[in-house]
Amino acid sequence: MERRFELPWDRALRVSTAFFVLLLLGVGVGVPWFVWRAAHGDPSALPGVLLPLLAVVVILPLAWALAPRALVLRGGSLVVDRPVRPVEIPPGYWVNLSVFMSVVVGLLGLALAAYLVAG
């Protein structure tokens, strides 16, 4: 049996997404324009012009492709349905492992800081 839970976009999500897309486009197009004008066409400014444009060309399609559309419960597994590469979380998968390991690493960092300050 399969149960599907759609993830609709409410008004706040649509507005914030539109804002950040426009912000990314503004930075991705505005920065190269200012860099090119300030460099007066100098070829050494090409990385400063092309990298922000490349970021826009790569980030926007990836954000669409990896955005979750629905959560599907299928045979005990949880599937995050998205346009590209759906993710399946099998039964028994410990989803809190990354949180646990982050706490362990943080505690080790605090212990190291205390050791360095005390010594």
Secondary structure as UniProt FT lines:
FT   STRAND          2..6
FT   HELIX           11..39
FT   TURN            40..41
FT   HELIX           43..45
FT   HELIX           46..65
FT   STRAND          70..74
FT   TURN            75..76
FT   STRAND          77..81
FT   STRAND          87..89
FT   TURN            91..92
FT   TURN            95..96
FT   HELIX           97..118
//
